[in-house]
């Protein structure tokens, strides 16, 4: 009878542990409503969704890379380069389609370099994307001489417009969410990324084209980053060459908080979405409460450290022999 009485509790605790990221998201939302009455205002909630759409899109690309044991430290700089060049093309041609295509192309091209460095030349992803980050930021500052581009006209529709009363940035975010989910769960590439991140040598021995899969992952990430750049500049109504600094860490934080393991082989699109909104809510409530921007950076750094520590602990628990865990629980 005691076991039966405890069964619902154990099932409940298992459910909570399996969906802890969503429990944390709900808790963050509820706590924020108590801390500031303006948090629940329609304007503020809409602002959270719009601002968070760019970080979420970046985080989806970062998730696919981290699952495969890769990383992208360049997405903030590449976002700025892609977005500014898209704005420049729009001002020169007036074509929204051409401008957006240029933004996507720049994102793909930069990530092609990252993909070649990591998959062909076997450069560590950290070093490869750090080099691309430096080059991309230098290129956009050189092109604009460090000056922002204003009066971008109809280009703002992609970041400020709506379709059937739904803000366009949110529509793009949802589309990228479903694309990421589908790739990870229903394609050979997705299965390959999980296998590579879990054990690259075993994946290679099983016939998976490791280098090709890594390269394609970077190309997909490039599409996401290019799109994020177009949306970001459109929403800010300007081409800002110095913008999005630190966005790579925001995206990394969202992915890791959402359950993507730095060790590779683990991660979900929905978890990353929840992680991105936790980061967005945290940023928003700190701004509403007037928390000093330097203090905000400290808090974000602590969160990243805690997320990594939890990831390491989870990895250690997964790697411990079941017999030992069983004996430990008995003794």
C-alpha positions as CSV (number, residue, x, y, z in Angstrom):
1,X,0.0,0.0,0.0
2,X,2.9,2.4,0.8
3,X,4.3,1.8,-2.6
4,X,1.0,2.5,-4.3
5,X,0.5,5.7,-2.2
6,X,3.9,6.9,-3.3
7,X,3.4,6.0,-7.0
8,X,1.6,9.2,-8.0
9,X,4.2,11.3,-6.2
10,X,7.0,9.5,-8.0
11,X,5.2,9.9,-11.3
12,X,4.7,13.6,-10.6
13,X,8.4,14.1,-9.7
14,X,9.4,12.2,-12.9
15,X,7.2,14.5,-14.9
16,X,8.7,17.6,-13.3
17,X,12.2,16.4,-13.8
18,X,11.5,15.6,-17.5
19,X,9.9,19.0,-18.1
20,X,12.0,21.1,-15.7
21,X,12.8,23.7,-18.3
22,X,9.1,24.5,-18.8
23,X,8.5,24.6,-15.1
24,X,11.3,27.1,-14.7
25,X,9.8,29.2,-17.6
26,X,6.4,29.3,-15.9
27,X,8.0,30.1,-12.6
28,X,10.0,32.9,-14.2
29,X,6.9,34.3,-15.7
30,X,4.9,34.2,-12.5
31,X,7.7,35.7,-10.4
32,X,8.1,38.5,-12.9
33,X,4.4,39.4,-12.7
34,X,4.8,39.7,-8.9
35,X,7.9,41.9,-9.2
36,X,6.5,44.5,-11.5
37,X,2.9,45.2,-12.5
38,X,3.9,46.5,-15.9
39,X,5.3,43.1,-16.9
40,X,1.9,41.7,-17.9
41,X,0.9,44.7,-20.0
42,X,0.1,43.8,-23.6
43,X,2.8,46.2,-24.9
44,X,5.5,44.7,-22.7
45,X,4.6,41.1,-23.6
46,X,4.6,41.9,-27.2
47,X,8.0,43.6,-26.8
48,X,9.4,40.4,-25.2
49,X,8.2,38.3,-28.0
50,X,9.6,40.6,-30.7
51,X,12.9,41.1,-29.0
52,X,13.3,37.5,-28.2
53,X,12.6,36.3,-31.7
54,X,16.1,37.2,-32.9
55,X,17.8,35.4,-30.0
56,X,15.6,32.4,-30.4
57,X,16.4,32.1,-34.1
58,X,20.1,32.3,-33.3
59,X,19.7,29.8,-30.5
60,X,18.1,27.3,-32.9
61,X,21.1,27.3,-35.1
62,X,23.4,27.1,-32.1
63,X,21.5,24.1,-30.8
64,X,22.1,22.1,-34.0
65,X,25.8,22.9,-33.8
66,X,26.2,22.1,-30.1
67,X,24.4,18.8,-30.5
68,X,27.1,17.9,-33.1
69,X,29.9,19.0,-30.8
70,X,30.3,22.3,-32.6
71,X,29.8,25.9,-31.6
72,X,29.4,29.4,-33.3
73,X,30.9,32.4,-31.6
74,X,30.5,34.5,-34.8
75,X,26.7,34.8,-35.0
76,X,26.5,38.2,-33.5
77,X,29.1,39.7,-35.8
78,X,27.7,37.8,-38.9
79,X,24.2,39.1,-37.9
80,X,25.5,42.6,-38.0
81,X,27.3,42.1,-41.4
82,X,24.3,40.4,-43.0
83,X,21.8,42.9,-41.7
84,X,23.8,46.0,-42.6
85,X,24.5,44.8,-46.2
86,X,20.8,43.9,-46.6
87,X,19.9,47.4,-45.5
88,X,22.5,48.9,-48.0
89,X,21.1,46.8,-50.9
90,X,17.6,47.8,-50.1
91,X,18.5,51.5,-50.1
92,X,20.2,51.1,-53.4
93,X,17.5,49.0,-55.2
94,X,14.3,49.3,-53.2
95,X,13.9,45.5,-53.5
96,X,12.9,43.8,-50.3
97,X,13.4,40.3,-51.8
98,X,16.9,41.1,-53.1
99,X,17.9,42.8,-49.9
100,X,16.7,39.8,-47.8
101,X,18.4,37.4,-50.2
102,X,21.7,39.2,-49.7
103,X,21.3,39.0,-46.0
104,X,20.8,35.2,-46.1
105,X,23.6,34.8,-48.6
106,X,26.1,36.7,-46.3
107,X,25.0,34.5,-43.4
108,X,25.6,31.3,-45.5
109,X,28.9,32.5,-46.9
110,X,30.3,33.3,-43.4
111,X,29.2,30.0,-42.1
112,X,30.6,28.3,-45.1
113,X,34.0,29.6,-44.0
114,X,33.4,28.2,-40.5
115,X,32.2,24.9,-41.9
116,X,35.3,24.6,-44.1
117,X,37.7,25.5,-41.3
118,X,36.1,22.9,-39.0
119,X,35.2,20.0,-41.3
120,X,38.0,20.2,-43.9
121,X,40.9,21.8,-42.1
122,X,40.0,20.3,-38.7
123,X,40.3,23.6,-36.9
124,X,38.7,23.6,-33.5
125,X,35.2,25.2,-33.8
126,X,36.0,27.7,-31.0
127,X,39.0,29.0,-33.0
128,X,37.4,28.8,-36.4
129,X,34.3,30.8,-35.4
130,X,36.3,33.3,-33.3
131,X,38.3,34.0,-36.5
132,X,35.1,34.5,-38.5
133,X,33.7,36.7,-35.8
134,X,36.7,39.0,-36.0
135,X,36.6,39.1,-39.8
136,X,32.9,39.8,-40.0
137,X,32.9,42.6,-37.4
138,X,35.9,44.1,-39.2
139,X,34.2,43.9,-42.6
140,X,31.0,45.6,-41.5
141,X,32.9,48.4,-39.7
142,X,35.1,48.9,-42.7
143,X,32.2,49.0,-45.1
144,X,30.3,51.5,-43.0
145,X,33.3,53.4,-41.6
146,X,31.7,52.7,-38.3
147,X,28.6,54.8,-39.2
148,X,25.0,53.6,-38.9
149,X,22.7,53.6,-41.9
150,X,19.4,55.4,-41.4
151,X,16.2,56.2,-43.4
152,X,15.7,52.6,-44.5
153,X,12.1,53.1,-45.6
154,X,10.0,50.0,-46.3
155,X,12.7,47.7,-45.1
156,X,11.2,48.0,-41.6
157,X,8.2,45.9,-42.5
158,X,10.1,42.6,-41.8
159,X,10.8,43.7,-38.2
160,X,7.9,45.9,-37.4
161,X,5.1,44.7,-39.6
162,X,2.3,42.2,-38.9
163,X,0.5,39.5,-40.8
164,X,-3.0,38.8,-39.7
165,X,-2.2,40.8,-36.5
166,X,0.8,38.5,-35.7
167,X,4.1,40.3,-35.7
168,X,6.3,39.1,-38.6
169,X,9.4,38.4,-36.4
170,X,7.3,36.0,-34.4
171,X,6.1,34.2,-37.5
172,X,9.7,33.8,-38.6
173,X,10.6,32.5,-35.2
174,X,7.9,29.9,-35.3
175,X,8.8,28.8,-38.8
176,X,12.5,28.3,-37.7
177,X,11.3,26.5,-34.6
178,X,9.4,23.9,-36.7
179,X,12.2,23.7,-39.2
180,X,14.7,22.9,-36.5
181,X,12.4,20.4,-34.8
182,X,11.8,18.7,-38.2
183,X,15.5,18.5,-39.1
184,X,16.5,17.1,-35.7
185,X,13.7,14.6,-35.4
186,X,12.8,13.5,-39.0
187,X,15.9,13.7,-41.2
188,X,19.1,11.8,-41.7
189,X,21.1,14.9,-41.0
190,X,19.4,15.3,-37.6
191,X,20.2,11.7,-36.6
192,X,23.8,12.2,-37.8
193,X,24.2,15.3,-35.7
194,X,23.1,13.5,-32.5
195,X,25.4,10.5,-33.4
196,X,28.4,12.8,-34.0
197,X,27.9,14.7,-30.8
198,X,27.4,11.5,-28.9
199,X,30.5,9.7,-30.2
200,X,32.2,11.1,-33.3
201,X,34.5,8.1,-33.8
202,X,31.6,5.6,-33.5
203,X,29.5,7.8,-35.9
204,X,32.4,7.8,-38.5
205,X,32.8,4.0,-38.1
206,X,29.0,3.5,-38.7
207,X,29.3,5.2,-42.1
208,X,28.1,8.7,-41.2
209,X,29.7,11.4,-43.3
210,X,30.9,13.4,-40.4
211,X,32.6,16.2,-42.2
212,X,29.7,16.7,-44.6
213,X,27.2,16.7,-41.7
214,X,29.1,19.3,-39.9
215,X,29.4,21.5,-43.0
216,X,25.7,21.3,-43.7
217,X,25.0,22.2,-40.0
218,X,27.0,25.4,-40.4
219,X,25.2,26.2,-43.7
220,X,21.8,25.9,-41.9
221,X,23.1,28.0,-39.1
222,X,24.1,30.6,-41.7
223,X,20.5,30.8,-43.0
224,X,19.2,31.4,-39.5
225,X,21.9,34.0,-38.7
226,X,21.3,35.8,-42.0
227,X,17.5,35.9,-41.3
228,X,18.1,37.1,-37.8
229,X,20.3,40.0,-39.2
230,X,17.6,41.1,-41.6
231,X,14.9,41.1,-38.8
232,X,17.2,42.8,-36.3
233,X,18.1,45.7,-38.5
234,X,14.5,46.0,-39.8
235,X,13.2,46.1,-36.2
236,X,15.7,48.8,-35.2
237,X,15.0,50.9,-38.3
238,X,18.7,51.2,-39.1
239,X,21.8,49.4,-40.2
240,X,23.9,49.2,-37.1
241,X,27.4,47.9,-37.7
242,X,28.3,47.7,-34.0
243,X,25.1,46.0,-33.0
244,X,24.5,42.5,-31.6
245,X,27.7,42.3,-29.6
246,X,27.3,39.5,-27.1
247,X,24.4,37.9,-28.9
248,X,26.4,34.8,-29.4
249,X,26.5,34.3,-25.7
250,X,22.8,35.1,-25.4
251,X,22.1,32.3,-28.0
252,X,24.5,29.9,-26.2
253,X,22.8,30.6,-22.9
254,X,19.4,30.0,-24.3
255,X,20.4,26.7,-25.8
256,X,22.2,25.4,-22.7
257,X,19.5,26.5,-20.3
258,X,17.1,24.8,-22.7
259,X,18.8,21.5,-22.1
260,X,21.3,21.3,-25.0
261,X,24.5,19.7,-23.6
262,X,27.9,21.2,-24.3
263,X,29.1,17.6,-24.4
264,X,27.1,17.0,-27.6
265,X,24.4,14.5,-28.5
266,X,21.6,16.1,-26.5
267,X,19.2,18.9,-27.2
268,X,15.7,19.8,-28.5
269,X,14.1,22.6,-30.4
270,X,11.3,23.1,-27.9
271,X,13.8,23.1,-25.0
272,X,15.8,25.9,-26.7
273,X,12.7,27.9,-27.3
274,X,11.9,27.7,-23.6
275,X,15.5,28.6,-22.7
276,X,15.3,31.6,-25.1
277,X,12.2,32.9,-23.4
278,X,13.7,32.4,-19.9
279,X,16.6,34.6,-21.1
280,X,14.2,37.1,-22.6
281,X,12.0,37.3,-19.5
282,X,15.1,37.8,-17.3
283,X,16.4,40.6,-19.5
284,X,13.0,42.3,-19.5
285,X,12.3,42.1,-15.8
286,X,15.8,43.4,-14.9
287,X,15.2,46.4,-17.2
288,X,11.7,47.0,-15.7
289,X,13.3,46.9,-12.2
290,X,16.1,49.3,-13.2
291,X,18.9,46.9,-12.6
292,X,22.3,48.4,-13.5
293,X,23.5,47.1,-16.9
294,X,26.8,46.0,-15.4
295,X,25.0,44.1,-12.7
296,X,22.9,42.5,-15.5
297,X,26.1,41.2,-17.1
298,X,27.2,39.7,-13.8
299,X,23.9,37.9,-13.4
300,X,24.0,36.6,-16.9
301,X,27.5,35.3,-16.4
302,X,26.4,33.5,-13.2
303,X,23.5,31.9,-15.1
304,X,25.8,30.7,-17.8
305,X,28.2,29.2,-15.2
306,X,25.3,27.5,-13.4
307,X,23.9,26.1,-16.6
308,X,27.3,24.6,-17.5
309,X,27.8,23.2,-14.0
310,X,24.3,21.5,-14.2
311,X,25.2,20.2,-17.7
312,X,28.4,18.6,-16.4
313,X,26.6,17.1,-13.4
314,X,24.0,15.6,-15.7
315,X,26.7,14.2,-17.9
316,X,28.4,12.6,-15.0
317,X,25.1,11.1,-13.8
318,X,24.5,9.6,-17.2
319,X,27.9,8.1,-17.4
320,X,27.9,6.4,-14.0
321,X,27.3,2.7,-14.1
322,X,23.7,1.7,-13.3
323,X,24.9,-1.0,-10.9
324,X,26.8,1.6,-8.8
325,X,23.8,4.0,-8.8
326,X,21.6,1.2,-7.7
327,X,23.9,0.1,-4.9
328,X,24.4,3.7,-3.8
329,X,20.7,4.3,-3.5
330,X,20.3,1.1,-1.4
331,X,23.3,1.7,0.8
